[in-house]
Amino acid sequence: MSGNDRYLLDTNALIYLFEHGLVLPKSILFYSSISKIELLAYPSLDKADESNIRSVLALMQEIRLSYDVVE
């Protein structure tokens, strides 16, 4: 990877990343607002897991949904 590669990670890819403790590639990574909602809505999520999720997502760029997309 050149470092200029861009990837949009879906919720399943993010869950796999968290479960397996993978190192983030030197690429530009994106996630959608929906993935963030899904990750943080997990029923048995504890404070440490929530903090870890938020820390990892902070290293990526969020793709927010417009009102038209939500509707």
DRENPA-3360 file (N, C-alpha, C; in nm, 2 decimals, always signed):
BEGIN
1 = MSGNDRYL = +0.08/-0.12/+0.00/+0.00/+0.00/+0.00/+0.09/+0.12/+0.00 ~ +0.05/+0.22/-0.07/+0.13/+0.34/-0.09/+0.11/+0.44/+0.02 ~ +0.01/+0.43/+0.10/-0.01/+0.54/+0.20/-0.12/+0.63/+0.15 ~ -0.14/+0.63/+0.02/-0.24/+0.72/-0.04/-0.37/+0.64/-0.07 ~ -0.37/+0.52/-0.03/-0.49/+0.43/-0.05/-0.60/+0.48/+0.04 ~ -0.72/+0.47/+0.00/-0.84/+0.51/+0.08/-0.93/+0.39/+0.09 ~ -0.98/+0.37/+0.21/-1.08/+0.25/+0.23/-1.19/+0.30/+0.32 ~ -1.31/+0.26/+0.28/-1.43/+0.28/+0.36/-1.46/+0.14/+0.43;
9 = LDTNALIY = -1.45/+0.15/+0.56/-1.47/+0.02/+0.64/-1.61/+0.01/+0.68 ~ -1.68/-0.10/+0.65/-1.81/-0.12/+0.70/-1.81/-0.17/+0.84 ~ -1.93/-0.18/+0.90/-1.94/-0.22/+1.04/-1.87/-0.36/+1.07 ~ -1.89/-0.45/+0.98/-1.83/-0.59/+1.00/-1.68/-0.58/+0.99 ~ -1.62/-0.50/+0.91/-1.47/-0.48/+0.90/-1.42/-0.42/+1.03 ~ -1.50/-0.32/+1.08/-1.45/-0.26/+1.20/-1.46/-0.35/+1.32 ~ -1.57/-0.43/+1.33/-1.58/-0.53/+1.44/-1.46/-0.63/+1.43 ~ -1.43/-0.68/+1.31/-1.32/-0.77/+1.29/-1.19/-0.70/+1.34;
17 = LFEHGLVL = -1.17/-0.58/+1.31/-1.05/-0.50/+1.35/-1.05/-0.50/+1.50 ~ -1.16/-0.47/+1.57/-1.16/-0.46/+1.72/-1.14/-0.60/+1.78 ~ -1.20/-0.70/+1.73/-1.19/-0.83/+1.79/-1.05/-0.89/+1.77 ~ -0.98/-0.86/+1.67/-0.85/-0.92/+1.64/-0.73/-0.83/+1.66 ~ -0.76/-0.71/+1.71/-0.66/-0.62/+1.75/-0.56/-0.59/+1.63 ~ -0.61/-0.57/+1.51/-0.52/-0.55/+1.40/-0.47/-0.41/+1.40 ~ -0.35/-0.40/+1.34/-0.29/-0.26/+1.32/-0.35/-0.20/+1.20 ~ -0.38/-0.07/+1.22/-0.44/+0.00/+1.11/-0.34/+0.03/+1.00;
25 = PKSILFYS = -0.37/+0.01/+0.87/-0.28/+0.03/+0.76/-0.25/+0.18/+0.75 ~ -0.14/+0.21/+0.68/-0.10/+0.35/+0.66/-0.18/+0.39/+0.53 ~ -0.31/+0.41/+0.55/-0.40/+0.45/+0.45/-0.50/+0.55/+0.50 ~ -0.57/+0.61/+0.42/-0.68/+0.70/+0.47/-0.80/+0.61/+0.48 ~ -0.85/+0.61/+0.61/-0.96/+0.52/+0.64/-1.09/+0.60/+0.67 ~ -1.20/+0.55/+0.62/-1.33/+0.61/+0.65/-1.42/+0.51/+0.71 ~ -1.52/+0.57/+0.78/-1.63/+0.49/+0.83/-1.76/+0.57/+0.82 ~ -1.87/+0.51/+0.81/-2.00/+0.59/+0.80/-2.06/+0.61/+0.94;
33 = SISKIELL = -2.14/+0.71/+0.95/-2.21/+0.74/+1.07/-2.29/+0.62/+1.12 ~ -2.35/+0.55/+1.02/-2.43/+0.43/+1.06/-2.34/+0.32/+1.13 ~ -2.22/+0.30/+1.08/-2.13/+0.21/+1.15/-2.10/+0.25/+1.29 ~ -2.08/+0.38/+1.31/-2.05/+0.43/+1.45/-2.17/+0.41/+1.54 ~ -2.29/+0.43/+1.49/-2.41/+0.41/+1.56/-2.42/+0.26/+1.60 ~ -2.40/+0.17/+1.50/-2.41/+0.03/+1.52/-2.30/-0.02/+1.62 ~ -2.18/+0.03/+1.61/-2.08/-0.01/+1.71/-2.11/+0.03/+1.85 ~ -2.16/+0.15/+1.87/-2.18/+0.20/+2.00/-2.31/+0.16/+2.06;
41 = AYPSLDKA = -2.40/+0.10/+1.98/-2.53/+0.05/+2.03/-2.52/-0.10/+2.07 ~ -2.41/-0.16/+2.07/-2.40/-0.30/+2.11/-2.44/-0.31/+2.25 ~ -2.54/-0.40/+2.28/-2.60/-0.41/+2.41/-2.50/-0.43/+2.53 ~ -2.40/-0.51/+2.52/-2.32/-0.54/+2.64/-2.18/-0.46/+2.63 ~ -2.18/-0.35/+2.56/-2.07/-0.27/+2.55/-2.03/-0.20/+2.68 ~ -1.91/-0.22/+2.73/-1.87/-0.16/+2.85/-1.79/-0.03/+2.82 ~ -1.76/+0.04/+2.93/-1.70/+0.18/+2.91/-1.56/+0.16/+2.84 ~ -1.48/+0.06/+2.88/-1.35/+0.04/+2.82/-1.36/+0.01/+2.67;
49 = DESNIRSV = -1.46/-0.07/+2.63/-1.48/-0.10/+2.49/-1.53/+0.03/+2.41 ~ -1.62/+0.10/+2.47/-1.67/+0.22/+2.41/-1.55/+0.32/+2.39 ~ -1.47/+0.33/+2.49/-1.35/+0.42/+2.48/-1.26/+0.38/+2.37 ~ -1.23/+0.25/+2.36/-1.15/+0.19/+2.25/-1.21/+0.22/+2.12 ~ -1.34/+0.20/+2.10/-1.40/+0.23/+1.97/-1.39/+0.37/+1.93 ~ -1.42/+0.46/+2.03/-1.41/+0.60/+2.00/-1.26/+0.65/+1.97 ~ -1.17/+0.59/+2.03/-1.03/+0.62/+2.01/-0.98/+0.58/+1.87 ~ -1.02/+0.46/+1.83/-0.99/+0.41/+1.69/-1.06/+0.49/+1.59;
57 = LALMQEIR = -1.19/+0.52/+1.61/-1.26/+0.59/+1.51/-1.21/+0.74/+1.49 ~ -1.15/+0.79/+1.60/-1.09/+0.92/+1.60/-0.97/+0.93/+1.50 ~ -0.91/+0.81/+1.47/-0.80/+0.80/+1.37/-0.85/+0.80/+1.23 ~ -0.98/+0.79/+1.21/-1.04/+0.78/+1.08/-1.12/+0.90/+1.05 ~ -1.17/+0.90/+0.93/-1.26/+1.01/+0.89/-1.40/+0.96/+0.88 ~ -1.49/+1.03/+0.94/-1.64/+0.99/+0.94/-1.70/+1.05/+0.82 ~ -1.78/+0.96/+0.75/-1.86/+1.01/+0.64/-2.00/+1.02/+0.70 ~ -2.05/+1.14/+0.71/-2.18/+1.17/+0.77/-2.28/+1.16/+0.66;
65 = LSYDVVE = -2.40/+1.13/+0.70/-2.51/+1.12/+0.61/-2.59/+1.25/+0.60 ~ -2.63/+1.28/+0.49/-2.71/+1.40/+0.47/-2.85/+1.37/+0.51 ~ -2.93/+1.48/+0.53/-3.07/+1.46/+0.56/-3.14/+1.38/+0.45 ~ -3.11/+1.41/+0.33/-3.18/+1.34/+0.22/-3.15/+1.19/+0.22 ~ -3.03/+1.15/+0.26/-2.99/+1.01/+0.27/-3.07/+0.94/+0.38 ~ -3.07/+1.01/+0.49/-3.14/+0.95/+0.61/-3.29/+0.93/+0.58 ~ -3.35/+1.03/+0.51/-3.49/+1.02/+0.48/-3.51/+0.92/+0.37;
% end
